[in-house]
Amino acid sequence: MGPVVYTLRQVNGDYAMLMDEDGGELMVAMALLPPGADEGCRIIWENFEYRLEG
């Protein structure tokens, strides 16, 4: 499976709501996301790690 690109839609305390390119939603702990992740950021999940796009 290749990388999955998400947009961070909403931060709710210790959790973030991510949306993939197909409109699917995923809630993850902010602790798993890279430093600097904030609403509107594009995040890539690859090799069991999250990283900011760019």
C-alpha positions in Angstrom: 0.0 0.0 0.0 1.3 3.4 -0.9 1.2 6.6 1.1 -2.1 8.1 2.2 -2.6 11.8 2.2 -4.9 13.4 4.8 -6.0 16.9 5.6 -6.2 17.8 9.3 -9.8 19.1 9.5 -10.2 19.6 13.3 -8.2 19.5 16.5 -10.3 18.5 19.5 -8.1 18.5 22.6 -5.7 15.6 22.4 -7.2 14.3 19.2 -7.3 15.3 15.5 -9.8 14.5 12.8 -8.2 13.7 9.5 -9.9 13.4 6.2 -8.5 11.4 3.3 -8.8 12.3 -0.4 -11.9 10.1 -0.7 -13.7 11.9 2.1 -13.1 9.2 4.7 -12.5 10.4 8.3 -10.0 9.1 10.9 -9.5 10.3 14.5 -6.0 10.0 15.8 -4.1 11.2 18.9 -2.2 14.4 18.4 0.8 12.7 20.0 1.1 10.6 16.8 1.3 13.6 14.5 4.4 15.5 13.7 5.3 18.7 15.5 3.7 21.7 13.8 0.5 19.8 12.7 -2.4 22.2 12.8 -5.9 22.5 11.2 -5.6 22.7 7.4 -2.2 20.9 7.2 -1.7 18.1 4.8 -0.3 15.0 6.4 1.1 11.9 4.8 0.9 8.5 6.4 3.5 6.1 5.1 5.5 3.3 6.7 3.4 3.6 9.9 4.5 7.2 10.4 2.8 10.6 9.9 4.7 13.5 8.3 3.8 16.9 7.0 3.5 17.2 3.3 6.3 19.3 1.7 
